[in-house]
Amino acid sequence: MQAQALDTVTPNLYELQGYDKQITFSTTSITGVPQLSYNDRGEVRTFSGSDILTEETGLGQMVTVQLKNNQADEGFESLTLLLPAVQLSPKSRELSIQTMAILSKRVVFVNPTEPIQLQQYDTIELAGTAKNVNF
């Protein structure tokens, strides 16, 4: 008897929220490029294509966007979304998930004679859905 191949479906849309923040990430779109939307208490930032860095790690897929890029000497701030491995089925193309995002802040132009931690992290607990949709 030959084993049947299992039909699995990979998510391409993540809709997540936690602590006054909403993050929507799609691995592709009608334009063919990934898109990420970050809503922080009503301030919405959108990113697409090469503005989004994705990396496969042992923890899952990490999706990073830069929120501040040191304009006006404010330092750097990035958001990294951690996406767990998810398996969907042809019958159920949506799954509730829990994950987190990390806000990383890096200061620049500090007094070189004073010891200082240059990078700080804040975590955001997120819950929502991983879906497979047709774009």
N, CA, C and O atoms as CSV, one atom per row, in Angstrom:
chain,resi,resn,atom,element,x,y,z
A,1,MET,N,N,0.842,-1.169,0.000
A,1,MET,CA,C,0.000,0.000,0.000
A,1,MET,C,C,0.893,1.241,0.000
A,1,MET,O,O,1.839,1.341,0.782
A,2,GLN,N,N,0.581,2.169,-0.878
A,2,GLN,CA,C,1.386,3.384,-1.017
A,2,GLN,C,C,0.774,4.510,-0.184
A,2,GLN,O,O,-0.440,4.713,-0.197
A,3,ALA,N,N,1.623,5.236,0.538
A,3,ALA,CA,C,1.139,6.340,1.371
A,3,ALA,C,C,0.706,7.500,0.487
A,3,ALA,O,O,1.372,7.826,-0.496
A,4,GLN,N,N,-0.404,8.114,0.840
A,4,GLN,CA,C,-0.880,9.275,0.099
A,4,GLN,C,C,-0.122,10.511,0.548
A,4,GLN,O,O,0.198,10.669,1.726
A,5,ALA,N,N,0.158,11.384,-0.409
A,5,ALA,CA,C,0.796,12.658,-0.074
A,5,ALA,C,C,-0.229,13.548,0.615
A,5,ALA,O,O,-1.369,13.668,0.167
A,6,LEU,N,N,0.189,14.159,1.692
A,6,LEU,CA,C,-0.701,15.057,2.413
A,6,LEU,C,C,-0.694,16.424,1.750
A,6,LEU,O,O,0.365,16.966,1.433
A,7,ASP,N,N,-1.874,16.973,1.545
A,7,ASP,CA,C,-1.979,18.319,0.997
A,7,ASP,C,C,-1.926,19.307,2.155
A,7,ASP,O,O,-2.858,19.383,2.956
A,8,THR,N,N,-0.856,20.049,2.239
A,8,THR,CA,C,-0.744,21.069,3.280
A,8,THR,C,C,-0.761,22.440,2.627
A,8,THR,O,O,-0.387,22.601,1.466
A,9,VAL,N,N,-1.194,23.397,3.379
A,9,VAL,CA,C,-1.327,24.767,2.898
A,9,VAL,C,C,-0.518,25.668,3.819
A,9,VAL,O,O,-0.580,25.535,5.041
A,10,THR,N,N,0.234,26.575,3.236
A,10,THR,CA,C,1.068,27.500,3.999
A,10,THR,C,C,0.353,28.840,4.136
A,10,THR,O,O,-0.234,29.315,3.164
A,11,PRO,N,N,0.387,29.460,5.311
A,11,PRO,CA,C,-0.231,30.781,5.457
A,11,PRO,C,C,0.497,31.828,4.617
A,11,PRO,O,O,1.714,31.770,4.443
A,12,ASN,N,N,-0.267,32.781,4.104
A,12,ASN,CA,C,0.332,33.914,3.401
A,12,ASN,C,C,-0.192,35.247,3.928
A,12,ASN,O,O,0.173,36.305,3.416
A,13,LEU,N,N,-1.048,35.198,4.952
A,13,LEU,CA,C,-1.584,36.410,5.564
A,13,LEU,C,C,-1.682,36.208,7.071
A,13,LEU,O,O,-2.259,35.229,7.544
A,14,TYR,N,N,-1.109,37.147,7.816
A,14,TYR,CA,C,-1.136,37.117,9.279
A,14,TYR,C,C,-1.780,38.405,9.764
A,14,TYR,O,O,-1.342,39.498,9.403
A,15,GLU,N,N,-2.822,38.279,10.584
A,15,GLU,CA,C,-3.496,39.434,11.179
A,15,GLU,C,C,-3.403,39.284,12.689
A,15,GLU,O,O,-4.002,38.380,13.272
A,16,LEU,N,N,-2.641,40.188,13.321
A,16,LEU,CA,C,-2.289,40.038,14.734
A,16,LEU,C,C,-2.550,41.328,15.497
A,16,LEU,O,O,-2.477,42.421,14.935
A,17,GLN,N,N,-2.854,41.189,16.785
A,17,GLN,CA,C,-3.050,42.366,17.619
A,17,GLN,C,C,-2.640,42.073,19.052
A,17,GLN,O,O,-2.657,40.932,19.515
A,18,GLY,N,N,-2.269,43.156,19.740
A,18,GLY,CA,C,-1.898,43.064,21.140
A,18,GLY,C,C,-1.473,44.419,21.662
A,18,GLY,O,O,-0.733,45.139,20.991
A,19,TYR,N,N,-1.932,44.776,22.855
A,19,TYR,CA,C,-1.554,46.013,23.535
A,19,TYR,C,C,-1.619,47.239,22.617
A,19,TYR,O,O,-0.593,47.860,22.339
A,20,ASP,N,N,-2.800,47.582,22.154
A,20,ASP,CA,C,-3.041,48.773,21.326
A,20,ASP,C,C,-2.263,48.776,20.017
A,20,ASP,O,O,-2.059,49.835,19.424
A,21,LYS,N,N,-1.833,47.620,19.566
A,21,LYS,CA,C,-1.084,47.539,18.314
A,21,LYS,C,C,-1.697,46.456,17.431
A,21,LYS,O,O,-2.156,45.423,17.918
A,22,GLN,N,N,-1.695,46.710,16.134
A,22,GLN,CA,C,-2.134,45.721,15.161
A,22,GLN,C,C,-1.052,45.599,14.090
A,22,GLN,O,O,-0.502,46.596,13.623
A,23,ILE,N,N,-0.763,44.362,13.717
A,23,ILE,CA,C,0.210,44.095,12.661
A,23,ILE,C,C,-0.440,43.158,11.657
A,23,ILE,O,O,-0.967,42.107,12.022
A,24,THR,N,N,-0.399,43.548,10.393
A,24,THR,CA,C,-0.861,42.699,9.305
A,24,THR,C,C,0.320,42.473,8.377
A,24,THR,O,O,0.944,43.425,7.908
A,25,PHE,N,N,0.624,41.208,8.113
A,25,PHE,CA,C,1.735,40.876,7.218
A,25,PHE,C,C,1.254,39.889,6.180
A,25,PHE,O,O,0.656,38.866,6.516
A,26,SER,N,N,1.512,40.191,4.916
A,26,SER,CA,C,1.218,39.251,3.837
A,26,SER,C,C,2.519,38.926,3.119
A,26,SER,O,O,3.303,39.817,2.791
A,27,THR,N,N,2.738,37.639,2.879
A,27,THR,CA,C,3.971,37.207,2.226
A,27,THR,C,C,3.996,37.579,0.753
A,27,THR,O,O,5.058,37.592,0.130
A,28,THR,N,N,2.840,37.879,0.200
A,28,THR,CA,C,2.708,38.359,-1.166
A,28,THR,C,C,1.462,39.238,-1.221
A,28,THR,O,O,0.783,39.421,-0.211
A,29,SER,N,N,1.168,39.772,-2.384
A,29,SER,CA,C,0.021,40.665,-2.538
A,29,SER,C,C,-0.392,40.660,-4.005
A,29,SER,O,O,0.173,39.915,-4.806
A,30,ILE,N,N,-1.363,41.478,-4.360
A,30,ILE,CA,C,-1.763,41.536,-5.768
A,30,ILE,C,C,-0.650,42.106,-6.634
A,30,ILE,O,O,-0.639,41.894,-7.847
A,31,THR,N,N,0.290,42.830,-6.023
A,31,THR,CA,C,1.445,43.336,-6.769
A,31,THR,C,C,2.609,42.348,-6.759
A,31,THR,O,O,3.622,42.581,-7.419
A,32,GLY,N,N,2.475,41.250,-6.020
A,32,GLY,CA,C,3.501,40.215,-5.998
A,32,GLY,C,C,4.595,40.407,-4.967
A,32,GLY,O,O,5.537,39.615,-4.927
A,33,VAL,N,N,4.502,41.439,-4.127
A,33,VAL,CA,C,5.537,41.690,-3.120
A,33,VAL,C,C,4.923,41.608,-1.724
A,33,VAL,O,O,3.722,41.825,-1.563
A,34,PRO,N,N,5.741,41.294,-0.709
A,34,PRO,CA,C,5.220,41.259,0.660
A,34,PRO,C,C,4.806,42.651,1.131
A,34,PRO,O,O,5.328,43.663,0.664
A,35,GLN,N,N,3.857,42.678,2.064
A,35,GLN,CA,C,3.396,43.937,2.645
A,35,GLN,C,C,3.220,43.768,4.146
A,35,GLN,O,O,2.801,42.712,4.620
A,36,LEU,N,N,3.548,44.831,4.893
A,36,LEU,CA,C,3.363,44.833,6.339
A,36,LEU,C,C,2.751,46.166,6.737
A,36,LEU,O,O,3.189,47.228,6.295
A,37,SER,N,N,1.734,46.088,7.578
A,37,SER,CA,C,1.098,47.280,8.131
A,37,SER,C,C,1.233,47.220,9.650
A,37,SER,O,O,0.941,46.195,10.267
A,38,TYR,N,N,1.674,48.321,10.245
A,38,TYR,CA,C,1.878,48.407,11.697
A,38,TYR,C,C,1.067,49.584,12.211
A,38,TYR,O,O,1.321,50.731,11.843
A,39,ASN,N,N,0.091,49.298,13.061
A,39,ASN,CA,C,-0.777,50.319,13.632
A,39,ASN,C,C,-0.479,50.402,15.127
A,39,ASN,O,O,-0.756,49.469,15.880
A,40,ASP,N,N,0.088,51.529,15.542
A,40,ASP,CA,C,0.429,51.765,16.942
A,40,ASP,C,C,-0.452,52.889,17.462
A,40,ASP,O,O,-0.140,54.067,17.290
A,41,ARG,N,N,-1.558,52.513,18.100
A,41,ARG,CA,C,-2.508,53.478,18.675
A,41,ARG,C,C,-2.981,54.506,17.648
A,41,ARG,O,O,-3.068,55.697,17.946
A,42,GLY,N,N,-3.283,54.039,16.446
A,42,GLY,CA,C,-3.819,54.919,15.413
A,42,GLY,C,C,-2.795,55.453,14.438
A,42,GLY,O,O,-3.169,55.933,13.368
A,43,GLU,N,N,-1.513,55.387,14.766
A,43,GLU,CA,C,-0.470,55.801,13.825
A,43,GLU,C,C,-0.118,54.590,12.971
A,43,GLU,O,O,0.468,53.623,13.458
A,44,VAL,N,N,-0.482,54.655,11.687
A,44,VAL,CA,C,-0.314,53.516,10.790
A,44,VAL,C,C,0.904,53.724,9.905
A,44,VAL,O,O,1.071,54.772,9.282
A,45,ARG,N,N,1.748,52.703,9.865
A,45,ARG,CA,C,2.922,52.691,8.977
A,45,ARG,C,C,2.782,51.484,8.064
A,45,ARG,O,O,2.421,50.399,8.520
A,46,THR,N,N,3.062,51.663,6.781
A,46,THR,CA,C,2.988,50.555,5.839
A,46,THR,C,C,4.335,50.374,5.148
A,46,THR,O,O,5.050,51.338,4.874
A,47,PHE,N,N,4.659,49.121,4.878
A,47,PHE,CA,C,5.935,48.758,4.265
A,47,PHE,C,C,5.660,47.719,3.184
A,47,PHE,O,O,4.707,46.947,3.284
A,48,SER,N,N,6.497,47.704,2.153
A,48,SER,CA,C,6.329,46.694,1.110
A,48,SER,C,C,7.662,46.385,0.448
A,48,SER,O,O,8.618,47.158,0.523
A,49,GLY,N,N,7.693,45.228,-0.202
A,49,GLY,CA,C,8.857,44.836,-0.990
A,49,GLY,C,C,10.151,44.814,-0.211
A,49,GLY,O,O,10.255,44.167,0.831
A,50,SER,N,N,11.153,45.537,-0.733
A,50,SER,CA,C,12.495,45.509,-0.142
A,50,SER,C,C,12.590,46.254,1.188
A,50,SER,O,O,13.633,46.206,1.839
A,51,ASP,N,N,11.525,46.943,1.607
A,51,ASP,CA,C,11.504,47.570,2.934
A,51,ASP,C,C,11.318,46.531,4.039
A,51,ASP,O,O,11.457,46.844,5.222
A,52,ILE,N,N,11.003,45.300,3.650
A,52,ILE,CA,C,10.732,44.217,4.595
A,52,ILE,C,C,11.837,43.171,4.480
A,52,ILE,O,O,12.092,42.642,3.398
A,53,LEU,N,N,12.487,42.880,5.598
A,53,LEU,CA,C,13.527,41.849,5.640
A,53,LEU,C,C,12.944,40.598,6.289
A,53,LEU,O,O,12.439,40.665,7.409
A,54,THR,N,N,13.007,39.463,5.605
A,54,THR,CA,C,12.538,38.205,6.190
A,54,THR,C,C,13.716,37.247,6.323
A,54,THR,O,O,14.563,37.146,5.436
A,55,GLU,N,N,13.746,36.545,7.457
A,55,GLU,CA,C,14.819,35.594,7.750
A,55,GLU,C,C,14.219,34.342,8.370
A,55,GLU,O,O,13.382,34.429,9.268
A,56,GLU,N,N,14.643,33.181,7.893
A,56,GLU,CA,C,14.255,31.913,8.512
A,56,GLU,C,C,15.252,31.609,9.624
A,56,GLU,O,O,16.461,31.599,9.393
A,57,THR,N,N,14.748,31.363,10.827
A,57,THR,CA,C,15.608,31.060,11.967
A,57,THR,C,C,15.076,29.825,12.684
A,57,THR,O,O,14.010,29.311,12.343
A,58,GLY,N,N,15.807,29.363,13.658
A,58,GLY,CA,C,15.347,28.250,14.471
A,58,GLY,C,C,14.095,28.580,15.270
A,58,GLY,O,O,13.355,27.678,15.662
A,59,LEU,N,N,13.850,29.854,15.515
A,59,LEU,CA,C,12.658,30.284,16.249
A,59,LEU,C,C,11.432,30.404,15.358
A,59,LEU,O,O,10.306,30.444,15.854
A,60,GLY,N,N,11.636,30.462,14.071
A,60,GLY,CA,C,10.564,30.701,13.114
A,60,GLY,C,C,11.011,31.764,12.133
A,60,GLY,O,O,12.189,32.118,12.077
A,61,GLN,N,N,10.073,32.265,11.367
A,61,GLN,CA,C,10.411,33.321,10.413
A,61,GLN,C,C,10.398,34.669,11.134
A,61,GLN,O,O,9.445,34.993,11.843
A,62,MET,N,N,11.460,35.449,10.948
A,62,MET,CA,C,11.528,36.795,11.516
A,62,MET,C,C,11.321,37.793,10.382
A,62,MET,O,O,11.974,37.716,9.341
A,63,VAL,N,N,10.403,38.729,10.603
A,63,VAL,CA,C,10.065,39.751,9.614
A,63,VAL,C,C,10.380,41.101,10.247
A,63,VAL,O,O,9.798,41.451,11.273
A,64,THR,N,N,11.297,41.864,9.647
A,64,THR,CA,C,11.780,43.107,10.251
A,64,THR,C,C,11.559,44.290,9.323
A,64,THR,O,O,11.795,44.213,8.117
A,65,VAL,N,N,11.097,45.397,9.920
A,65,VAL,CA,C,10.988,46.675,9.216
A,65,VAL,C,C,11.640,47.749,10.078
A,65,VAL,O,O,11.683,47.638,11.303
A,66,GLN,N,N,12.140,48.773,9.431
A,66,GLN,CA,C,12.788,49.869,10.159
A,66,GLN,C,C,11.775,50.997,10.354
A,66,GLN,O,O,11.243,51.538,9.385
A,67,LEU,N,N,11.512,51.348,11.624
A,67,LEU,CA,C,10.554,52.400,11.949
A,67,LEU,C,C,11.206,53.777,11.978
A,67,LEU,O,O,10.593,54.758,11.557
A,68,LYS,N,N,12.436,53.862,12.466
A,68,LYS,CA,C,13.208,55.114,12.477
A,68,LYS,C,C,14.597,54.811,11.956
A,68,LYS,O,O,15.181,53.781,12.292
A,69,ASN,N,N,15.128,55.705,11.136
A,69,ASN,CA,C,16.448,55.458,10.549
A,69,ASN,C,C,17.432,56.572,10.844
A,69,ASN,O,O,18.245,56.932,9.992
A,70,ASN,N,N,17.362,57.118,12.042
A,70,ASN,CA,C,18.298,58.119,12.556
A,70,ASN,C,C,18.136,59.496,11.925
A,70,ASN,O,O,19.061,60.305,11.991
A,71,GLN,N,N,17.014,59.783,11.329
A,71,GLN,CA,C,16.778,61.145,10.868
A,71,GLN,C,C,16.672,62.041,12.093
A,71,GLN,O,O,16.080,61.652,13.099
A,72,ALA,N,N,17.227,63.206,12.015
A,72,ALA,CA,C,17.236,64.175,13.123
A,72,ALA,C,C,17.896,63.589,14.371
A,72,ALA,O,O,17.533,63.943,15.492
A,73,ASP,N,N,18.855,62.702,14.178
A,73,ASP,CA,C,19.619,62.111,15.283
A,73,ASP,C,C,18.740,61.472,16.356
A,73,ASP,O,O,19.065,61.538,17.542
A,74,GLU,N,N,17.625,60.850,15.948
A,74,GLU,CA,C,16.728,60.186,16.897
A,74,GLU,C,C,17.126,58.743,17.172
A,74,GLU,O,O,16.516,58.085,18.015
A,75,GLY,N,N,18.121,58.252,16.487
A,75,GLY,CA,C,18.511,56.863,16.650
A,75,GLY,C,C,17.750,55.967,15.686
A,75,GLY,O,O,17.051,56.439,14.789
A,76,PHE,N,N,17.899,54.685,15.889
A,76,PHE,CA,C,17.271,53.691,15.026
A,76,PHE,C,C,16.219,52.933,15.813
A,76,PHE,O,O,16.398,52.660,17.000
A,77,GLU,N,N,15.120,52.594,15.151
A,77,GLU,CA,C,14.083,51.779,15.774
A,77,GLU,C,C,13.567,50.799,14.733
A,77,GLU,O,O,13.229,51.183,13.613
A,78,SER,N,N,13.510,49.530,15.114
A,78,SER,CA,C,12.991,48.524,14.195
A,78,SER,C,C,11.952,47.663,14.901
A,78,SER,O,O,11.918,47.567,16.128
A,79,LEU,N,N,11.113,47.047,14.091
A,79,LEU,CA,C,10.090,46.127,14.572
A,79,LEU,C,C,10.370,44.776,13.936
A,79,LEU,O,O,10.476,44.667,12.714
A,80,THR,N,N,10.489,43.744,14.769
A,80,THR,CA,C,10.683,42.385,14.265
A,80,THR,C,C,9.515,41.525,14.718
A,80,THR,O,O,9.266,41.373,15.914
A,81,LEU,N,N,8.811,40.971,13.760
A,81,LEU,CA,C,7.684,40.086,14.004
A,81,LEU,C,C,8.184,38.653,13.920
A,81,LEU,O,O,8.844,38.280,12.950
A,82,LEU,N,N,7.877,37.855,14.921
A,82,LEU,CA,C,8.278,36.451,14.951
A,82,LEU,C,C,7.071,35.599,14.560
A,82,LEU,O,O,6.056,35.582,15.256
A,83,LEU,N,N,7.200,34.888,13.429
A,83,LEU,CA,C,6.100,34.056,12.937
A,83,LEU,C,C,6.428,32.583,13.151
A,83,LEU,O,O,7.427,32.090,12.629
A,84,PRO,N,N,5.593,31.875,13.915
A,84,PRO,CA,C,5.842,30.456,14.151
A,84,PRO,C,C,5.520,29.639,12.906
A,84,PRO,O,O,4.765,30.082,12.041
A,85,ALA,N,N,6.094,28.451,12.824
A,85,ALA,CA,C,5.732,27.530,11.747
A,85,ALA,C,C,4.267,27.141,11.927
A,85,ALA,O,O,3.841,26.797,13.029
A,86,VAL,N,N,3.507,27.195,10.848
A,86,VAL,CA,C,2.077,26.897,10.883
A,86,VAL,C,C,1.740,26.005,9.696
A,86,VAL,O,O,2.199,26.240,8.578
A,87,GLN,N,N,0.944,24.995,9.947
A,87,GLN,CA,C,0.461,24.128,8.870
A,87,GLN,C,C,-1.052,24.238,8.809
A,87,GLN,O,O,-1.742,24.002,9.800
A,88,LEU,N,N,-1.555,24.592,7.658
A,88,LEU,CA,C,-2.992,24.644,7.420
A,88,LEU,C,C,-3.375,23.459,6.542
A,88,LEU,O,O,-2.509,22.763,6.012
A,89,SER,N,N,-4.670,23.239,6.394
A,89,SER,CA,C,-5.136,22.175,5.508
A,89,SER,C,C,-6.042,22.785,4.441
A,89,SER,O,O,-6.521,23.907,4.606
A,90,PRO,N,N,-6.278,22.064,3.360
A,90,PRO,CA,C,-7.176,22.597,2.333
A,90,PRO,C,C,-8.579,22.887,2.869
A,90,PRO,O,O,-9.263,23.778,2.365
A,91,LYS,N,N,-9.004,22.145,3.878
A,91,LYS,CA,C,-10.338,22.367,4.439
A,91,LYS,C,C,-10.360,23.533,5.418
A,91,LYS,O,O,-11.341,24.273,5.488
A,92,SER,N,N,-9.281,23.695,6.170
A,92,SER,CA,C,-9.204,24.765,7.166
A,92,SER,C,C,-8.019,25.658,6.818
A,92,SER,O,O,-6.878,25.346,7.159
A,93,ARG,N,N,-8.290,26.751,6.149
A,93,ARG,CA,C,-7.239,27.634,5.643
A,93,ARG,C,C,-6.969,28.799,6.592
A,93,ARG,O,O,-6.464,29.844,6.181
A,94,GLU,N,N,-7.315,28.607,7.880
A,94,GLU,CA,C,-7.115,29.652,8.886
A,94,GLU,C,C,-6.869,28.996,10.235
A,94,GLU,O,O,-7.465,27.969,10.558
A,95,LEU,N,N,-5.974,29.608,11.026
A,95,LEU,CA,C,-5.655,29.065,12.344
A,95,LEU,C,C,-5.366,30.212,13.304
A,95,LEU,O,O,-4.679,31.167,12.940
A,96,SER,N,N,-5.883,30.126,14.524
A,96,SER,CA,C,-5.547,31.109,15.559
A,96,SER,C,C,-4.130,30.837,16.042
A,96,SER,O,O,-3.759,29.689,16.286
A,97,ILE,N,N,-3.333,31.906,16.180
A,97,ILE,CA,C,-1.950,31.755,16.646
A,97,ILE,C,C,-1.641,32.795,17.716
A,97,ILE,O,O,-2.332,33.805,17.848
A,98,GLN,N,N,-0.591,32.522,18.470
A,98,GLN,CA,C,-0.030,33.469,19.428
A,98,GLN,C,C,1.447,33.610,19.126
A,98,GLN,O,O,2.129,32.622,18.852
A,99,THR,N,N,1.943,34.838,19.175
A,99,THR,CA,C,3.344,35.080,18.880
A,99,THR,C,C,3.777,36.379,19.546
A,99,THR,O,O,3.134,36.842,20.488
A,100,MET,N,N,4.853,36.961,19.064
A,100,MET,CA,C,5.327,38.221,19.633
A,100,MET,C,C,6.045,39.039,18.575
A,100,MET,O,O,6.456,38.534,17.531
A,101,ALA,N,N,6.180,40.309,18.882
A,101,ALA,CA,C,7.017,41.209,18.095
A,101,ALA,C,C,7.996,41.859,19.063
A,101,ALA,O,O,7.731,41.968,20.260
A,102,ILE,N,N,9.124,42.285,18.525
A,102,ILE,CA,C,10.153,42.934,19.334
A,102,ILE,C,C,10.449,44.300,18.740
A,102,ILE,O,O,10.787,44.420,17.562
A,103,LEU,N,N,10.318,45.335,19.573
A,103,LEU,CA,C,10.736,46.681,19.185
A,103,LEU,C,C,12.166,46.867,19.666
A,103,LEU,O,O,12.452,46.704,20.852
A,104,SER,N,N,13.048,47.203,18.766
A,104,SER,CA,C,14.457,47.406,19.093
A,104,SER,C,C,14.801,48.873,18.881
A,104,SER,O,O,14.576,49.422,17.802
A,105,LYS,N,N,15.344,49.501,19.911
A,105,LYS,CA,C,15.752,50.908,19.829
A,105,LYS,C,C,17.253,50.989,20.047
A,105,LYS,O,O,17.785,50.423,21.001
A,106,ARG,N,N,17.928,51.699,19.155
A,106,ARG,CA,C,19.382,51.857,19.255
A,106,ARG,C,C,19.710,53.340,19.231
A,106,ARG,O,O,19.329,54.057,18.305
A,107,VAL,N,N,20.419,53.794,20.256
A,107,VAL,CA,C,20.799,55.204,20.341
A,107,VAL,C,C,22.130,55.420,19.638
A,107,VAL,O,O,22.945,54.506,19.510
A,108,VAL,N,N,22.327,56.647,19.190
A,108,VAL,CA,C,23.588,57.041,18.550
A,108,VAL,C,C,24.014,58.383,19.130
A,108,VAL,O,O,23.247,59.027,19.846
A,109,PHE,N,N,25.202,58.792,18.830
A,109,PHE,CA,C,25.732,60.076,19.293
A,109,PHE,C,C,25.649,60.210,20.810
A,109,PHE,O,O,24.996,61.113,21.334
A,110,VAL,N,N,26.310,59.313,21.491
A,110,VAL,CA,C,26.357,59.362,22.950
A,110,VAL,C,C,27.753,59.787,23.381
A,110,VAL,O,O,28.695,59.766,22.588
A,111,ASN,N,N,27.873,60.168,24.628
A,111,ASN,CA,C,29.159,60.557,25.192
A,111,ASN,C,C,30.063,59.324,25.236
A,111,ASN,O,O,29.756,58.372,25.954
A,112,PRO,N,N,31.160,59.317,24.495
A,112,PRO,CA,C,32.000,58.114,24.431
A,112,PRO,C,C,32.714,57.775,25.735
A,112,PRO,O,O,33.265,56.682,25.861
A,113,THR,N,N,32.719,58.683,26.707
A,113,THR,CA,C,33.403,58.388,27.967
A,113,THR,C,C,32.477,57.758,29.002
A,113,THR,O,O,32.947,57.306,30.046
A,114,GLU,N,N,31.175,57.719,28.737
A,114,GLU,CA,C,30.210,57.151,29.682
A,114,GLU,C,C,29.749,55.774,29.208
A,114,GLU,O,O,29.401,55.612,28.038
A,115,PRO,N,N,29.741,54.781,30.100
A,115,PRO,CA,C,29.202,53.477,29.714
A,115,PRO,C,C,27.684,53.582,29.528
A,115,PRO,O,O,26.994,54.236,30.311
A,116,ILE,N,N,27.186,52.938,28.497
A,116,ILE,CA,C,25.753,53.000,28.215
A,116,ILE,C,C,25.336,51.775,27.413
A,116,ILE,O,O,26.096,51.270,26.586
A,117,GLN,N,N,24.138,51.310,27.665
A,117,GLN,CA,C,23.550,50.249,26.840
A,117,GLN,C,C,22.998,50.917,25.591
A,117,GLN,O,O,22.110,51.764,25.688
A,118,LEU,N,N,23.500,50.556,24.439
A,118,LEU,CA,C,23.132,51.229,23.198
A,118,LEU,C,C,21.843,50.709,22.582
A,118,LEU,O,O,21.217,51.404,21.782
A,119,GLN,N,N,21.440,49.502,22.941
A,119,GLN,CA,C,20.256,48.917,22.334
A,119,GLN,C,C,19.315,48.418,23.421
A,119,GLN,O,O,19.741,47.800,24.396
A,120,GLN,N,N,18.010,48.700,23.234
A,120,GLN,CA,C,16.989,48.264,24.184
A,120,GLN,C,C,15.873,47.562,23.425
A,120,GLN,O,O,15.629,47.846,22.253
A,121,TYR,N,N,15.199,46.639,24.111
A,121,TYR,CA,C,14.145,45.851,23.489
A,121,TYR,C,C,12.860,45.945,24.303
A,121,TYR,O,O,12.887,45.945,25.533
A,122,ASP,N,N,11.749,46.025,23.604
A,122,ASP,CA,C,10.421,45.902,24.192
A,122,ASP,C,C,9.703,44.797,23.432
A,122,ASP,O,O,9.765,44.742,22.204
A,123,THR,N,N,9.023,43.918,24.161
A,123,THR,CA,C,8.282,42.848,23.495
A,123,THR,C,C,6.792,43.160,23.500
A,123,THR,O,O,6.273,43.792,24.419
A,124,ILE,N,N,6.126,42.707,22.460
A,124,ILE,CA,C,4.683,42.877,22.310
A,124,ILE,C,C,4.085,41.490,22.112
A,124,ILE,O,O,4.380,40.822,21.121
A,125,GLU,N,N,3.250,41.054,23.045
A,125,GLU,CA,C,2.560,39.774,22.876
A,125,GLU,C,C,1.423,39.975,21.889
A,125,GLU,O,O,0.669,40.943,21.987
A,126,LEU,N,N,1.302,39.056,20.936
A,126,LEU,CA,C,0.316,39.179,19.868
A,126,LEU,C,C,-0.519,37.911,19.749
A,126,LEU,O,O,-0.036,36.808,20.006
A,127,ALA,N,N,-1.761,38.080,19.363
A,127,ALA,CA,C,-2.648,36.962,19.048
A,127,ALA,C,C,-3.429,37.339,17.799
A,127,ALA,O,O,-3.675,38.516,17.535
A,128,GLY,N,N,-3.810,36.336,17.044
A,128,GLY,CA,C,-4.569,36.610,15.824
A,128,GLY,C,C,-4.680,35.371,14.971
A,128,GLY,O,O,-4.801,34.258,15.482
A,129,THR,N,N,-4.638,35.573,13.646
A,129,THR,CA,C,-4.837,34.462,12.734
A,129,THR,C,C,-3.742,34.391,11.679
A,129,THR,O,O,-3.190,35.401,11.244
A,130,ALA,N,N,-3.454,33.162,11.287
A,130,ALA,CA,C,-2.618,32.872,10.121
A,130,ALA,C,C,-3.565,32.273,9.090
A,130,ALA,O,O,-4.286,31.319,9.383
A,131,LYS,N,N,-3.563,32.832,7.882
A,131,LYS,CA,C,-4.522,32.416,6.854
A,131,LYS,C,C,-3.822,32.162,5.532
A,131,LYS,O,O,-2.707,32.626,5.294
A,132,ASN,N,N,-4.499,31.423,4.691
A,132,ASN,CA,C,-4.099,31.316,3.298
A,132,ASN,C,C,-5.242,31.891,2.479
A,132,ASN,O,O,-6.357,31.371,2.494
A,133,VAL,N,N,-4.951,32.971,1.765
A,133,VAL,CA,C,-5.967,33.654,0.960
A,133,VAL,C,C,-5.467,33.774,-0.476
A,133,VAL,O,O,-4.271,33.651,-0.742
A,134,ASN,N,N,-6.390,34.014,-1.388
A,134,ASN,CA,C,-6.041,34.254,-2.786
A,134,ASN,C,C,-5.926,35.749,-3.015
A,134,ASN,O,O,-6.864,36.498,-2.742
A,135,PHE,N,N,-4.780,36.183,-3.515
A,135,PHE,CA,C,-4.585,37.607,-3.811
A,135,PHE,C,C,-4.897,37.867,-5.267
A,135,PHE,O,O,-4.797,39.005,-5.726
